[in-house]
Amino acid sequence: MKKLFLIVFSLVFFTGGPAVSAAGNLSVQEAMQTSNGTDVIVEGYIVGVPVSQSTVEQSNFSSNYALALADDAGETDMNNMILVKLDSEYRYEWGLQNNPGLMGEKIVVGGIRDAYFGHEGVEYVSSITKTSGDCGGGDTGSGDGDGSTSGDYYSSADGLTGDALKQELHNVIDDHTELTYSDVWDALRHTDEDPNNTGNVLLLYTGNSISKYENGGYVDEWNREHVWAKSHGDFGTSMGAGTDIHHLRPTDVSVNSARSNLDFDNGGSAYADAPDTYSDSDSWEPRDEVKGDVARMIFYMAVRYEGDQGELDLEIADYTGTSGPYLGKLSTLKQWHESDPVDSFERNRNEIIFSDYQGNRNPFIDHPEYVEQIW
């Protein structure tokens, strides 16, 4: 029986599926014939940047978001290419907009076969190396071991603390794509999608899952909550602070109205329409599960909007009952940041905002230690 099993196994291994090179890596053509959802290691030449279903840039590269690989370094036919989606931790080292000299380089990519731009592709990349063994740094992933992205995105902030760190993080996240207030509806449908029901969004304060399209201004619908209340700086819904989805979240219309423009702090009377939520005349305490989320959104806003280029200078105060471009309460927000650590929902949301909408990140999700280093 063992001998028969070995014969069958050998036949399956050596004849079933696409052929594998001696090194165990698939060629591009072999990878293109592999079923979606399969873990693959693909070896090929970098031949451009895919920017649509029918276009691969081979010069004057406009993004770092993806690579096209082929078995021939001179390939120009997209039908002979596999497209590799680059998540944020790989873009700085491997994106052609940053590194045009990588064009024609032979690399090995580990990831999962999946369609990208409606074409044979590789997503969820786990490693990238040069075939020469010069890894270039891209195969190290995020490097933190806690799911955070650090590396080169924040490298200019290395070793800084206090106001110097705050200013440098501002420089890193300052320039980004600004949405219109109308765009925010569709963005929140994506960033706050319920992972257990993709037709729904999760509401910040209640935790309820509700249809993505039950949005508007009526009771039991959801609307766009400015976690940094827009009256604290009077930025309204204008592009910039008023449409920055790092602090905009879907919330129940009635709960949004009840929170109004209150500062954040512990205590008050229980608010019946949201579990474990309390409020008084000048503060709002959300449920424990999102206390840290709220804090990190406030920290982001205080760093992103620093008063340059004609923008507001938003600052966190250590008291409640604030007015003007201030929001409190700093000491409480720091406690919430510690008691409710970053989770996978926050990380995923941060990634989507960075890759699909604004092109910038929330540093306090990626590096929770920055809070204590600044405040």
Disulfide bonds with the S-S distance in Angstrom:
none
